[in-house]
Amino acid sequence: MSEQWSDEYARMIADCEKREGKLSDWERGFIDSLDQQMGRGKMPTRKQVDRLNEIWERVTA
């Protein structure tokens, strides 16, 4: 995974975590799980990235 993409995803995850009150229980679990996955150096799937984008756009709007 390129460092640039990793940094962007990490920033999006952090943005979502800062707005935890706007997240559903499922979304909180998804964000936490994705953060842990990336912490282990595993790149997110396209579907995970798409869902992260959807959540990020909604909570940061």
N, CA, C and O atoms as a CHARMM CRD file, in Angstrom:
* protein
*
  244
    1    1 MET  N      0.86200  -1.17100   0.00000 PROA 1      0.00000
    2    1 MET  CA     0.00000   0.00000   0.00000 PROA 1      0.00000
    3    1 MET  C      0.90100   1.22400   0.00000 PROA 1      0.00000
    4    1 MET  O      1.87900   1.29100   0.74500 PROA 1      0.00000
    5    2 SER  N      0.56800   2.17300  -0.82800 PROA 2      0.00000
    6    2 SER  CA     1.38900   3.37200  -0.85700 PROA 2      0.00000
    7    2 SER  C      1.14900   4.17800   0.40800 PROA 2      0.00000
    8    2 SER  O      0.04500   4.18900   0.95400 PROA 2      0.00000
    9    3 GLU  N      2.18100   4.84300   0.86100 PROA 3      0.00000
   10    3 GLU  CA     2.07700   5.62400   2.08700 PROA 3      0.00000
   11    3 GLU  C      1.05300   6.74100   1.93700 PROA 3      0.00000
   12    3 GLU  O      0.35300   7.07600   2.89200 PROA 3      0.00000
   13    4 GLN  N      0.96400   7.31800   0.74100 PROA 4      0.00000
   14    4 GLN  CA     0.01200   8.40600   0.50800 PROA 4      0.00000
   15    4 GLN  C     -1.41800   7.92600   0.75900 PROA 4      0.00000
   16    4 GLN  O     -2.17600   8.59800   1.45800 PROA 4      0.00000
   17    5 TRP  N     -1.79400   6.78300   0.20500 PROA 5      0.00000
   18    5 TRP  CA    -3.14300   6.25100   0.40700 PROA 5      0.00000
   19    5 TRP  C     -3.35500   5.89000   1.86300 PROA 5      0.00000
   20    5 TRP  O     -4.41600   6.16800   2.42200 PROA 5      0.00000
   21    6 SER  N     -2.36700   5.27900   2.48000 PROA 6      0.00000
   22    6 SER  CA    -2.46200   4.90500   3.88700 PROA 6      0.00000
   23    6 SER  C     -2.71900   6.13700   4.74700 PROA 6      0.00000
   24    6 SER  O     -3.57400   6.10800   5.63200 PROA 6      0.00000
   25    7 ASP  N     -1.99500   7.20600   4.49600 PROA 7      0.00000
   26    7 ASP  CA    -2.17500   8.44800   5.25300 PROA 7      0.00000
   27    7 ASP  C     -3.56800   9.02900   5.03400 PROA 7      0.00000
   28    7 ASP  O     -4.19700   9.51500   5.97300 PROA 7      0.00000
   29    8 GLU  N     -4.04800   8.97700   3.78800 PROA 8      0.00000
   30    8 GLU  CA    -5.38200   9.51200   3.49400 PROA 8      0.00000
   31    8 GLU  C     -6.45700   8.71200   4.22500 PROA 8      0.00000
   32    8 GLU  O     -7.35800   9.29600   4.82700 PROA 8      0.00000
   33    9 TYR  N     -6.37500   7.39800   4.17800 PROA 9      0.00000
   34    9 TYR  CA    -7.36300   6.56100   4.87200 PROA 9      0.00000
   35    9 TYR  C     -7.29500   6.79100   6.37400 PROA 9      0.00000
   36    9 TYR  O     -8.32900   6.86100   7.03800 PROA 9      0.00000
   37   10 ALA  N     -6.08700   6.91100   6.91500 PROA 10     0.00000
   38   10 ALA  CA    -5.92200   7.15300   8.35000 PROA 10     0.00000
   39   10 ALA  C     -6.55800   8.49000   8.73700 PROA 10     0.00000
   40   10 ALA  O     -7.18200   8.59700   9.79300 PROA 10     0.00000
   41   11 ARG  N     -6.40500   9.49500   7.89600 PROA 11     0.00000
   42   11 ARG  CA    -7.01400  10.80500   8.16700 PROA 11     0.00000
   43   11 ARG  C     -8.53600  10.70500   8.13700 PROA 11     0.00000
   44   11 ARG  O     -9.21600  11.28500   8.98400 PROA 11     0.00000
   45   12 MET  N     -9.06600   9.97300   7.16800 PROA 12     0.00000
   46   12 MET  CA   -10.52000   9.81000   7.06900 PROA 12     0.00000
   47   12 MET  C    -11.06200   9.05800   8.28600 PROA 12     0.00000
   48   12 MET  O    -12.11100   9.41300   8.82400 PROA 12     0.00000
   49   13 ILE  N    -10.34900   8.02800   8.71100 PROA 13     0.00000
   50   13 ILE  CA   -10.76200   7.27000   9.89800 PROA 13     0.00000
   51   13 ILE  C    -10.75500   8.18400  11.11900 PROA 13     0.00000
   52   13 ILE  O    -11.69800   8.17100  11.91000 PROA 13     0.00000
   53   14 ALA  N     -9.69700   8.97700  11.27400 PROA 14     0.00000
   54   14 ALA  CA    -9.60600   9.90300  12.41100 PROA 14     0.00000
   55   14 ALA  C    -10.74000  10.92600  12.37200 PROA 14     0.00000
   56   14 ALA  O    -11.31300  11.25100  13.41100 PROA 14     0.00000
   57   15 ASP  N    -11.06600  11.43500  11.18500 PROA 15     0.00000
   58   15 ASP  CA   -12.17700  12.37700  11.04500 PROA 15     0.00000
   59   15 ASP  C    -13.48500  11.74200  11.51000 PROA 15     0.00000
   60   15 ASP  O    -14.28100  12.38000  12.20000 PROA 15     0.00000
   61   16 CYS  N    -13.70000  10.49000  11.13200 PROA 16     0.00000
   62   16 CYS  CA   -14.92300   9.78300  11.52500 PROA 16     0.00000
   63   16 CYS  C    -14.94500   9.56100  13.03500 PROA 16     0.00000
   64   16 CYS  O    -15.98100   9.72900  13.67800 PROA 16     0.00000
   65   17 GLU  N    -13.80700   9.18700  13.59400 PROA 17     0.00000
   66   17 GLU  CA   -13.73800   8.93800  15.03400 PROA 17     0.00000
   67   17 GLU  C    -14.01400  10.21300  15.82800 PROA 17     0.00000
   68   17 GLU  O    -14.60200  10.15200  16.90800 PROA 17     0.00000
   69   18 LYS  N    -13.59800  11.36300  15.30800 PROA 18     0.00000
   70   18 LYS  CA   -13.85500  12.64100  15.97900 PROA 18     0.00000
   71   18 LYS  C    -15.34600  12.97200  15.99200 PROA 18     0.00000
   72   18 LYS  O    -15.81300  13.74900  16.82500 PROA 18     0.00000
   73   19 ARG  N    -16.07800  12.38000  15.06900 PROA 19     0.00000
   74   19 ARG  CA   -17.52000  12.63700  14.94000 PROA 19     0.00000
   75   19 ARG  C    -18.31400  11.38300  15.31600 PROA 19     0.00000
   76   19 ARG  O    -19.34000  11.07100  14.71200 PROA 19     0.00000
   77   20 GLU  N    -17.81800  10.68800  16.31300 PROA 20     0.00000
   78   20 GLU  CA   -18.39100   9.40300  16.71800 PROA 20     0.00000
   79   20 GLU  C    -19.89500   9.48100  16.97500 PROA 20     0.00000
   80   20 GLU  O    -20.61500   8.50900  16.74600 PROA 20     0.00000
   81   21 GLY  N    -20.36500  10.62200  17.44400 PROA 21     0.00000
   82   21 GLY  CA   -21.78400  10.79900  17.72200 PROA 21     0.00000
   83   21 GLY  C    -22.66300  10.69400  16.49200 PROA 21     0.00000
   84   21 GLY  O    -23.86200  10.43800  16.60600 PROA 21     0.00000
   85   22 LYS  N    -22.08000  10.88900  15.31400 PROA 22     0.00000
   86   22 LYS  CA   -22.83400  10.79500  14.06400 PROA 22     0.00000
   87   22 LYS  C    -22.82500   9.38800  13.48500 PROA 22     0.00000
   88   22 LYS  O    -23.48800   9.12500  12.48200 PROA 22     0.00000
   89   23 LEU  N    -22.07200   8.47700  14.11700 PROA 23     0.00000
   90   23 LEU  CA   -21.92900   7.12300  13.59400 PROA 23     0.00000
   91   23 LEU  C    -22.92200   6.18000  14.25800 PROA 23     0.00000
   92   23 LEU  O    -23.23000   6.30800  15.44300 PROA 23     0.00000
   93   24 SER  N    -23.41700   5.22800  13.46500 PROA 24     0.00000
   94   24 SER  CA   -24.22900   4.15200  14.03900 PROA 24     0.00000
   95   24 SER  C    -23.29200   3.18300  14.75700 PROA 24     0.00000
   96   24 SER  O    -22.07300   3.26100  14.60400 PROA 24     0.00000
   97   25 ASP  N    -23.86100   2.27900  15.53200 PROA 25     0.00000
   98   25 ASP  CA   -23.04000   1.26900  16.20600 PROA 25     0.00000
   99   25 ASP  C    -22.24900   0.45900  15.18200 PROA 25     0.00000
  100   25 ASP  O    -21.06800   0.17700  15.38900 PROA 25     0.00000
  101   26 TRP  N    -22.89500   0.08600  14.08300 PROA 26     0.00000
  102   26 TRP  CA   -22.22500  -0.69500  13.04400 PROA 26     0.00000
  103   26 TRP  C    -21.06400   0.10000  12.44400 PROA 26     0.00000
  104   26 TRP  O    -19.96800  -0.43000  12.25900 PROA 26     0.00000
  105   27 GLU  N    -21.31400   1.37700  12.14400 PROA 27     0.00000
  106   27 GLU  CA   -20.26700   2.21500  11.55500 PROA 27     0.00000
  107   27 GLU  C    -19.08500   2.37200  12.50400 PROA 27     0.00000
  108   27 GLU  O    -17.93500   2.34400  12.06300 PROA 27     0.00000
  109   28 ARG  N    -19.35200   2.54100  13.82100 PROA 28     0.00000
  110   28 ARG  CA   -18.26300   2.62600  14.79800 PROA 28     0.00000
  111   28 ARG  C    -17.41800   1.36400  14.76600 PROA 28     0.00000
  112   28 ARG  O    -16.18900   1.42600  14.76100 PROA 28     0.00000
  113   29 GLY  N    -18.09000   0.21800  14.74400 PROA 29     0.00000
  114   29 GLY  CA   -17.37300  -1.05500  14.68600 PROA 29     0.00000
  115   29 GLY  C    -16.57300  -1.19300  13.40400 PROA 29     0.00000
  116   29 GLY  O    -15.44200  -1.67800  13.42000 PROA 29     0.00000
  117   30 PHE  N    -17.16000  -0.76800  12.29300 PROA 30     0.00000
  118   30 PHE  CA   -16.48000  -0.83500  10.99700 PROA 30     0.00000
  119   30 PHE  C    -15.23200   0.03600  10.99700 PROA 30     0.00000
  120   30 PHE  O    -14.16500  -0.39800  10.56200 PROA 30     0.00000
  121   31 ILE  N    -15.36700   1.26800  11.48500 PROA 31     0.00000
  122   31 ILE  CA   -14.23500   2.20100  11.52700 PROA 31     0.00000
  123   31 ILE  C    -13.13400   1.64700  12.42800 PROA 31     0.00000
  124   31 ILE  O    -11.95800   1.68800  12.06700 PROA 31     0.00000
  125   32 ASP  N    -13.50600   1.13100  13.59200 PROA 32     0.00000
  126   32 ASP  CA   -12.50700   0.54900  14.51400 PROA 32     0.00000
  127   32 ASP  C    -11.79900  -0.63800  13.87500 PROA 32     0.00000
  128   32 ASP  O    -10.57800  -0.76600  13.96000 PROA 32     0.00000
  129   33 SER  N    -12.57400  -1.49800  13.23900 PROA 33     0.00000
  130   33 SER  CA   -12.01000  -2.68700  12.60000 PROA 33     0.00000
  131   33 SER  C    -11.05600  -2.30800  11.46100 PROA 33     0.00000
  132   33 SER  O     -9.98100  -2.89000  11.31700 PROA 33     0.00000
  133   34 LEU  N    -11.46700  -1.33200  10.66400 PROA 34     0.00000
  134   34 LEU  CA   -10.63500  -0.89000   9.55100 PROA 34     0.00000
  135   34 LEU  C     -9.33800  -0.25600  10.06300 PROA 34     0.00000
  136   34 LEU  O     -8.27000  -0.46600   9.49000 PROA 34     0.00000
  137   35 ASP  N     -9.43900   0.50700  11.12800 PROA 35     0.00000
  138   35 ASP  CA    -8.25700   1.11800  11.73700 PROA 35     0.00000
  139   35 ASP  C     -7.28700   0.03400  12.21600 PROA 35     0.00000
  140   35 ASP  O     -6.08100   0.14100  11.99000 PROA 35     0.00000
  141   36 GLN  N     -7.79400  -0.98800  12.86500 PROA 36     0.00000
  142   36 GLN  CA    -6.95300  -2.09600  13.32900 PROA 36     0.00000
  143   36 GLN  C     -6.32900  -2.84500  12.15200 PROA 36     0.00000
  144   36 GLN  O     -5.14900  -3.19200  12.18400 PROA 36     0.00000
  145   37 GLN  N     -7.12600  -3.09000  11.12100 PROA 37     0.00000
  146   37 GLN  CA    -6.63800  -3.78500   9.92000 PROA 37     0.00000
  147   37 GLN  C     -5.47100  -3.03300   9.29900 PROA 37     0.00000
  148   37 GLN  O     -4.44800  -3.62500   8.95300 PROA 37     0.00000
  149   38 MET  N     -5.63400  -1.72200   9.16200 PROA 38     0.00000
  150   38 MET  CA    -4.57200  -0.91800   8.56400 PROA 38     0.00000
  151   38 MET  C     -3.35600  -0.85200   9.48400 PROA 38     0.00000
  152   38 MET  O     -2.22100  -0.77900   9.01500 PROA 38     0.00000
  153   39 GLY  N     -3.59700  -0.87800  10.79100 PROA 39     0.00000
  154   39 GLY  CA    -2.49900  -0.88400  11.75200 PROA 39     0.00000
  155   39 GLY  C     -1.63100  -2.12400  11.62700 PROA 39     0.00000
  156   39 GLY  O     -0.44900  -2.10600  11.97000 PROA 39     0.00000
  157   40 ARG  N     -2.22900  -3.20100  11.13200 PROA 40     0.00000
  158   40 ARG  CA    -1.47900  -4.43900  10.88800 PROA 40     0.00000
  159   40 ARG  C     -0.84200  -4.44500   9.49700 PROA 40     0.00000
  160   40 ARG  O     -0.21100  -5.42600   9.10300 PROA 40     0.00000
  161   41 GLY  N     -1.01000  -3.34100   8.75200 PROA 41     0.00000
  162   41 GLY  CA    -0.39700  -3.22300   7.43300 PROA 41     0.00000
  163   41 GLY  C     -1.19500  -3.84100   6.30800 PROA 41     0.00000
  164   41 GLY  O     -0.68600  -3.99500   5.19800 PROA 41     0.00000
  165   42 LYS  N     -2.44800  -4.20000   6.57900 PROA 42     0.00000
  166   42 LYS  CA    -3.29000  -4.81500   5.54700 PROA 42     0.00000
  167   42 LYS  C     -4.11000  -3.74000   4.83800 PROA 42     0.00000
  168   42 LYS  O     -4.83500  -2.97600   5.47500 PROA 42     0.00000
  169   43 MET  N     -3.98900  -3.69400   3.53600 PROA 43     0.00000
  170   43 MET  CA    -4.70100  -2.70600   2.73100 PROA 43     0.00000
  171   43 MET  C     -6.20000  -3.00900   2.70100 PROA 43     0.00000
  172   43 MET  O     -6.59500  -4.16800   2.56800 PROA 43     0.00000
  173   44 PRO  N     -7.03600  -1.97600   2.82400 PROA 44     0.00000
  174   44 PRO  CA    -8.48000  -2.19900   2.74500 PROA 44     0.00000
  175   44 PRO  C     -8.89900  -2.63900   1.34300 PROA 44     0.00000
  176   44 PRO  O     -8.24100  -2.32500   0.35100 PROA 44     0.00000
  177   45 THR  N    -10.00300  -3.37100   1.28900 PROA 45     0.00000
  178   45 THR  CA   -10.55600  -3.78600   0.00000 PROA 45     0.00000
  179   45 THR  C    -11.25300  -2.59100  -0.64600 PROA 45     0.00000
  180   45 THR  O    -11.50900  -1.58300   0.01300 PROA 45     0.00000
  181   46 ARG  N    -11.55100  -2.70800  -1.90800 PROA 46     0.00000
  182   46 ARG  CA   -12.26700  -1.64200  -2.62900 PROA 46     0.00000
  183   46 ARG  C    -13.61800  -1.37500  -1.96200 PROA 46     0.00000
  184   46 ARG  O    -14.03100  -0.22400  -1.82000 PROA 46     0.00000
  185   47 LYS  N    -14.30200  -2.44800  -1.55500 PROA 47     0.00000
  186   47 LYS  CA   -15.60600  -2.30000  -0.90800 PROA 47     0.00000
  187   47 LYS  C    -15.46800  -1.55800   0.42900 PROA 47     0.00000
  188   47 LYS  O    -16.30200  -0.71500   0.75700 PROA 47     0.00000
  189   48 GLN  N    -14.42400  -1.86800   1.19400 PROA 48     0.00000
  190   48 GLN  CA   -14.19000  -1.16500   2.45200 PROA 48     0.00000
  191   48 GLN  C    -13.89600   0.31400   2.21400 PROA 48     0.00000
  192   48 GLN  O    -14.38400   1.17400   2.94600 PROA 48     0.00000
  193   49 VAL  N    -13.10400   0.60400   1.19700 PROA 49     0.00000
  194   49 VAL  CA   -12.78200   1.99400   0.85400 PROA 49     0.00000
  195   49 VAL  C    -14.04400   2.74200   0.44800 PROA 49     0.00000
  196   49 VAL  O    -14.26400   3.88000   0.86100 PROA 49     0.00000
  197   50 ASP  N    -14.87400   2.08900  -0.36900 PROA 50     0.00000
  198   50 ASP  CA   -16.12900   2.72800  -0.79300 PROA 50     0.00000
  199   50 ASP  C    -17.00700   3.04900   0.41000 PROA 50     0.00000
  200   50 ASP  O    -17.58300   4.13400   0.48700 PROA 50     0.00000
  201   51 ARG  N    -17.11100   2.10300   1.35800 PROA 51     0.00000
  202   51 ARG  CA   -17.93600   2.32700   2.54700 PROA 51     0.00000
  203   51 ARG  C    -17.33400   3.42300   3.41800 PROA 51     0.00000
  204   51 ARG  O    -18.06700   4.25700   3.95000 PROA 51     0.00000
  205   52 LEU  N    -16.01600   3.43500   3.57300 PROA 52     0.00000
  206   52 LEU  CA   -15.35000   4.48900   4.33200 PROA 52     0.00000
  207   52 LEU  C    -15.65000   5.84900   3.71000 PROA 52     0.00000
  208   52 LEU  O    -15.96000   6.80300   4.42400 PROA 52     0.00000
  209   53 ASN  N    -15.55900   5.94400   2.39600 PROA 53     0.00000
  210   53 ASN  CA   -15.86100   7.19700   1.70400 PROA 53     0.00000
  211   53 ASN  C    -17.29000   7.64400   1.97600 PROA 53     0.00000
  212   53 ASN  O    -17.52900   8.82000   2.24700 PROA 53     0.00000
  213   54 GLU  N    -18.24600   6.71600   1.90600 PROA 54     0.00000
  214   54 GLU  CA   -19.65100   7.04700   2.15300 PROA 54     0.00000
  215   54 GLU  C    -19.84500   7.58500   3.56600 PROA 54     0.00000
  216   54 GLU  O    -20.50400   8.60400   3.77200 PROA 54     0.00000
  217   55 ILE  N    -19.26400   6.89000   4.52600 PROA 55     0.00000
  218   55 ILE  CA   -19.40600   7.30900   5.92900 PROA 55     0.00000
  219   55 ILE  C    -18.72500   8.65600   6.13200 PROA 55     0.00000
  220   55 ILE  O    -19.30800   9.55600   6.73700 PROA 55     0.00000
  221   56 TRP  N    -17.49900   8.80900   5.63500 PROA 56     0.00000
  222   56 TRP  CA   -16.73900  10.05100   5.80000 PROA 56     0.00000
  223   56 TRP  C    -17.49100  11.24000   5.20700 PROA 56     0.00000
  224   56 TRP  O    -17.59200  12.29500   5.83400 PROA 56     0.00000
  225   57 GLU  N    -18.01800  11.06400   3.99500 PROA 57     0.00000
  226   57 GLU  CA   -18.74500  12.16800   3.34300 PROA 57     0.00000
  227   57 GLU  C    -19.96800  12.57000   4.15400 PROA 57     0.00000
  228   57 GLU  O    -20.28000  13.75600   4.26100 PROA 57     0.00000
  229   58 ARG  N    -20.65800  11.59400   4.72300 PROA 58     0.00000
  230   58 ARG  CA   -21.86200  11.90100   5.49500 PROA 58     0.00000
  231   58 ARG  C    -21.51600  12.61500   6.80100 PROA 58     0.00000
  232   58 ARG  O    -22.15400  13.61000   7.14400 PROA 58     0.00000
  233   59 VAL  N    -20.53200  12.13000   7.52300 PROA 59     0.00000
  234   59 VAL  CA   -20.25500  12.70800   8.84400 PROA 59     0.00000
  235   59 VAL  C    -19.47500  14.02000   8.78700 PROA 59     0.00000
  236   59 VAL  O    -19.47700  14.77500   9.76000 PROA 59     0.00000
  237   60 THR  N    -18.81600  14.30400   7.67800 PROA 60     0.00000
  238   60 THR  CA   -18.05500  15.54500   7.57800 PROA 60     0.00000
  239   60 THR  C    -18.78500  16.62700   6.79800 PROA 60     0.00000
  240   60 THR  O    -18.27500  17.73700   6.64500 PROA 60     0.00000
  241   61 ALA  N    -19.97900  16.30800   6.30300 PROA 61     0.00000
  242   61 ALA  CA   -20.74500  17.27900   5.50200 PROA 61     0.00000
  243   61 ALA  C    -21.27300  18.41900   6.35700 PROA 61     0.00000
  244   61 ALA  O    -21.93700  19.32000   5.84300 PROA 61     0.00000
